[in-house]
Structures are given as structure tokens and as C-alpha cells.
Amino acid sequence: GTFTLSSQLRNFGRHAAASCRRSTSSMEELILALDAGTSCVKAALVRRNLEVVSSAEAALSPPADGGYAGGAEQDSEAWWAAAVGASKQLTRPEGALVTLIALSGQMQSTLLLHADGAPLTPALLYCDSRAEAEAAAIAETHATVAASLENYKGAVSILPKLRWLLAHAPAAVADAAQLALSSNDLLFARLTAGCLLTDPTNASTTGLLQRHAPAAAWATEPLASAGVPAALVGMLPPIRHGAAALAPLGETAAAALGQKVLGGGSVDFLEWRTSCVRVHHGAGDLGTTTVGAMLACASASTYVYLGTSGWVAMVRRAAGGAAPHAPRAFSVRNPTDDGVIYAVPMTTAGGNVRWLCGLLFAGLGEHAALAAFNAEADRAPAGCDGLLFLPYLRGERCPVSDPHARACFVGLGAEATRGHMCRAVLEGICLAVRSLAALLPPEELLPPLPPLPLVGGVGNSAVLAQCLADVLQREIVVPAGAAHVPAIGAAALALEAVGVKVAAAAAGAAGRPGVVDGQGEARRYTPRAHHASLYDAAYQRFCGLYPALKETFDASPPRPGRMPAGRH
């Protein structure tokens, strides 16, 4: 059936709230935070002071190309299965129960759903550029429309993908009743028995919003004029945040998670679930990571995130005057409603590491392979004896926008070792980060600049963190529990939605360094001045790689393929 958020929220009556208070009065209340990324879904149990007490993850298969040049798709059913699987690995403290579920996820997906919520197509991911022909047609015949859309970025944006689906999967479009735009959109619908929402942060990355609108609103008329049928425009989900993005946990989801995850053994499980557990949609991972990073490092306004993908982001508070000039950055709505996040994305960051691990250390498990990769990289000399790596494994959006671009080693000689290749990949990621940082507005701080936070799973590599400090010639700080930062941000937003003002720190009021995990020490990496000239020269050579190889990338042959016609 069809569910609406308002009809579900009406189930939260005064009697239910009173029943919830009675059943939880002597128990510690926890937040279950779920972060659905590209390579895995991470689950964490978080206290109200934002301390992580247990964490786990469930791996996802790497994105497939679906048989199309530039394709990058995933099975959305795997997102839900991984969310449940990761949650069941958690260890809930005795006497505690989950009363709030908070979400974060990869943004800018395109997923058609049946009226019953079943997926009709694979999810076309943020890095999917298969709709290049459609993007070229829009540029030729609807350039004014494209210019009117917030953060429209060509083939990776959702408008060309909708036109691609109309041409290549018409049966799926005809059967569709809903359109999900991120992994947490899908998880929210599964957790709440059918409520489909998206958030302002994710919405502002899709290229479907009206540019310069004070509140996030779909550009319905421009989209219709660009060839998107009214029925498909009408499937765009409501945009909600804060308390308006709360809904009760559904019975099917409660049963899937179970009493082991949620707790509540002293009362009737389903009655307790109905009255006590709320789900908060949260925000796209850029939004939750920004909140978490600013909580962890209150003095910073800029940070680096390196997961499967990556970005460099800067928070600018709401203020009068002209907006900073950063035409090549995404200007994204902050989930705290205070100012703007300027972000410059990197299509593939840690995905390059995962790819090379699969080639060089295929016989090892994931964690052993990563350890071997970092050990090899640590043995190689800084600068890799001139070997460079261009980390454009799935095309790139910034500082160049080219779905045909690909990763490559340049300068590979007979003397090169596995260590040279491993270190070159890490140095290529760091050099790419430097190229992204150059596209942001200047920081509103007097020198010396504070340490630059590095968050995300790739930040666990001490070799990469030190390399980043050397490449940028700036101190890098990796907060304790850096891989949990998106989950912490999601938990903070969910708590604020129910009236706990913990996210105020992310809006610049105050902060507690090391709030992530509430334990352990942040790791700091000081730039080594004797490497400055080495990496300055490497950066100049790195910046010349793409222009020198563009014609080669353009000449790469396309790969034909077929999209499933209906439900898969």
C-alpha cells in the first residue's frame, strides 16, 4: 500500500509516548547509526554523548558497469541486507536499548521502485556516467534548463539518467511508482514500512533543484520542459529534515533487526517497538560527515574525507554579503540549516586502493590485504622514483569533468616494485586532494591554519596521512574513530531532531575535540619540510597527466550493454 509520513506520525500519540517513557525509564537509550556507503554498510551503537560503544560493517560488492561504458550500479537489496547483517554483529550493552535509528548514505543515486517498494532497476550511483549522450542532448537543446538547476554536472547528474531510463528501460519506468535518490532514502523506506523521503543535502547534489531557491524545492517545470514526464517528476520524494524526517520503526523492519539488536526484552517487543523506536532519515554522507567532522575538530572549517570516493569540504556559516566565488565546487545545503557546505568531490579515492589490493594481494582477506598494501607502500621511497598514478578509475568530476578518464600509472619501469605501485596509488590520491583543495574558496582564518582533519576509512592508513601532510605541507589530524564520523554525524542530527541540541557544536557554537568514540587519541601528522620541493614537482607533473592523455581517453571504445526491462 501507500504510506505517508504524516499518517505514520499520527500513531505517536500521547498514550504511546507515555508508554515509551515507562518502559525505558530505567534503561540506557542508544542510537543505532547506519551508514550505507559504496563498499560497505557500517553500523554503530552510539550513546547520547556520541560515544560509539560497538561497531561493525557488512561488505557490499563493488559497483558493476551493467555492460555500459561509464556504468556504476549496485543492487539496492544488498544495502538493506548489509544494514541488517552489520546491525546483528553489534554488541549491545546489558540494560540498554535502541530508541532511535539514524541514517547516512551515499548520495545522488537513481533507483526506480514499484508501489510495494521493490526495486525495478539497479541503483545507478553518483559516479555512473552512462547517460553521456543524454547529457550532450540536454546541453545542445536545453542549455537554459541546465543552467537553472542547482549543481547540475552533466552525465553524472540525475536528469540525464532519467532520460536514459526512459530510453533504455521504458517498462521499468512504466511500472514505477516511486523514485529513491540515495541509499538512506531506500533504508528509511524499509525501516518505516514505506515512507520515502530525501534530505536537503542529498537533494542539492542531484542537479534537480531550482538554483538559488531559498528552500530546497524540485525544479518541476524545468524538468518537464527537458523531457521528463510529469508522472516521473511526481515521483520525486518529499524533501525533509529535522523533526519532519522522523517516523516510527515498522514491524517488518523491527522483526528483521530483532530483539538482540534493539533490546526491549522486559516489555512486549512489538508494542515497545511501535511506541518507542523512531527512525530519522538523517542526511547524505556529505552532510553527516561534515557534522561529525566539525564535532570532532571544532576549530576546523575545512576537512578531507577519503572513503571509496572522497571530497574536500568547507563550511561557510550563514552571513550577509556575496557568496564566495567557487564555480567548480558543489554548493550544498548544510543539514544543520546554518550556511553552506562547499565540496569538491573525487569520484574514486579508496576505491583505487581496493582495486590494487585485489590485483596484488588477491589471496588475502580484505584486512590482511590492506595491511600488506600499506606495508609495501611504507617501504617505497617518497616520490616513488618518479612513478605517478592518476586515480581516475571511474572517470572524474573534479578538477576535470570527464566520464572517459581512467586511472593509469605513468613512469613504470623495470625497477619498479609492488611497493612503488602501492605508494604511487596513495600519492596519487593525495595529489588529487591537493588539486581539489585549490578549487575551494580561501579559508576565513588567519595563518597559521589549524590542522586539517582527515576522516573516512582511508584515514586509517598512517602512510597516506603522512603523505597528505607532506603533499599539502599542512598538519593533518585524524580524529579517534575517524571511520565512524558519518555515523556520529547522523546520530547527532537524529538527537537534535528529538530535541537534544548536540549538533549545535557542528554549527559553530562549541565542540569537543575527540568526541568521536569518546576515547583514544587523535593522530597528528606533521609535514616534513624536506619533502616539500619533491611533492611540488610531482604535483606539477601530476597536473599535466590528464591534459596529455585526454585524447587517448576520448578514443577509448564504448562498451554496449543491456538494462533489465523490468523488476530484477
C-alpha positions, 0 to 999 in steps of 0.5 A, a space after each residue: 500500500 501507500 504510506 505517508 509520513 504524516 499518517 505514520 506520525 499520527 500513531 505517536 500519540 500521547 498514550 504511546 509516548 507515555 508508554 515509551 517513557 515507562 518502559 525505558 525509564 530505567 534503561 540506557 537509550 542508544 542510537 543505532 547509526 547506519 551508514 550505507 556507503 559504496 563498499 560497505 554498510 557500517 553500523 554503530 551503537 552510539 550513546 547520547 554523548 556520541 560515544 560509539 560503544 560497538 561497531 561493525 560493517 557488512 561488505 557490499 560488492 563493488 559497483 558493476 558497469 551493467 555492460 555500459 561504458 561509464 556504468 556504476 550500479 549496485 543492487 539496492 537489496 544488498 544495502 538493506 541486507 548489509 544494514 541488517 547483517 552489520 546491525 546483528 554483529 553489534 554488541 549491545 550493552 546489558 540494560 540498554 536499548 535502541 530508541 532511535 535509528 539514524 541514517 547516512 548514505 551515499 548520495 545522488 543515486 537513481 533507483 526506480 521502485 514499484 508501489 510495494 517498494 521493490 526495486 525495478 532497476 539497479 541503483 545507478 550511483 553518483 559516479 555512473 556516467 552512462 547517460 553521456 549522450 543524454 547529457 550532450 542532448 540536454 546541453 545542445 537543446 536545453 542549455 537554459 534548463 541546465 543552467 537553472 538547476 542547482 549543481 547540475 554536472 552533466 552525465 553524472 547528474 540525475 536528469 540525464 539518467 532519467 532520460 536514459 531510463 526512459 530510453 533504455 528501460 521504458 517498462 521499468 519506468 512504466 511500472 514505477 511508482 516511486 523514485 529513491 535518490 540515495 541509499 538512506 532514502 531506500 533504508 528509511 523506506 524499509 525501516 518505516 514500512 514505506 515512507 520515502 523521503 530525501 534530505 536537503 543535502 542529498 537533494 542539492 547534489 542531484 542537479 534537480 533543484 531550482 538554483 538559488 531557491 531559498 528552500 530546497 524545492 524540485 525544479 518541476 517545470 524545468 524538468 518537464 520542459 527537458 523531457 521528463 514526464 510529469 508522472 516521473 517528476 511526481 515521483 520525486 520524494 518529499 524533501 525533509 529534515 529535522 523533526 519532519 524526517 522522523 517516523 516510527 520503526 515498522 514491524 517488518 523492519 523491527 522483526 528483521 533487526 530483532 530483539 538482540 539488536 534493539 533490546 526491549 526484552 522486559 516489555 512486549 517487543 512489538 508494542 515497545 517497538 511501535 511506541 518507542 523506536 523512531 527512525 530519522 532519515 538523517 542526511 547524505 554522507 556529505 552532510 553527516 560527515 561534515 557534522 561529525 567532522 566539525 564535532 570532532 575538530 571544532 576549530 576546523 572549517 575545512 576537512 578531507 574525507 577519503 572513503 571509496 570516493 572522497 571530497 574536500 569540504 568547507 563550511 561557510 556559516 550563514 552571513 550577509 554579503 556575496 557568496 564566495 566565488 567557487 564555480 567548480 565546487 558543489 554548493 550544498 545545503 548544510 543539514 544543520 540549516 546554518 550556511 553552506 557546505 562547499 565540496 569538491 568531490 573525487 569520484 574514486 579515492 579508496 576505491 583505487 586502493 581496493 582495486 590494487 589490493 585485489 590485483 596484488 594481494 588477491 589471496 588475502 582477506 580484505 584486512 590482511 590485504 590492506 595491511 600488506 598494501 600499506 606495508 609495501 607502500 611504507 617501504 617505497 621511497 617518497 616520490 616513488 622514483 618518479 612513478 605517478 598514478 592518476 586515480 581516475 578509475 571511474 572517470 572524474 568530476 573534479 578538477 576535470 569533468 570527464 566520464 572517459 578518464 581512467 586511472 593509469 600509472 605513468 613512469 613504470 619501469 623495470 625497477 619498479 616494485 609492488 611497493 612503488 605501485 602501492 605508494 604511487 596509488 596513495 600519492 596519487 590520491 593525495 595529489 588529487 586532494 591537493 588539486 581539489 583543495 585549490 578549487 575551494 574558496 580561501 579559508 576565513 582564518 588567519 595563518 597559521 591554519 589549524 590542522 586539517 582533519 582527515 576522516 573516512 576509512 582511508 584515514 586509517 592508513 598512517 602512510 597516506 596521512 603522512 603523505 597528505 601532510 607532506 603533499 599539502 605541507 599542512 598538519 593533518 589530524 585524524 580524529 579517534 574513530 575517524 571511520 565512524 564520523 558519518 555515523 556520529 554525524 547522523 546520530 547527532 542530527 537524529 538527537 537534535 531532531 528529538 530535541 537534544 541540541 548536540 549538533 549545535 557544536 557542528 554549527 559553530 557554537 562549541 565542540 569537543 575535540 575527540 568526541 568521536 568514540 569518546 576515547 583514544 587519541 587523535 593522530 597528528 601528522 606533521 609535514 616534513 619540510 624536506 619533502 616539500 620541493 619533491 611533492 611540488 614537482 610531482 604535483 606539477 607533473 601530476 597536473 599535466 597527466 590528464 591534459 596529455 592523455 585526454 585524447 587517448 581517453 576520448 578514443 577509448 571504445 564504448 562498451 554496449 550493454 543491456 538494462 533489465 526491462 523490468 523488476 530484477 
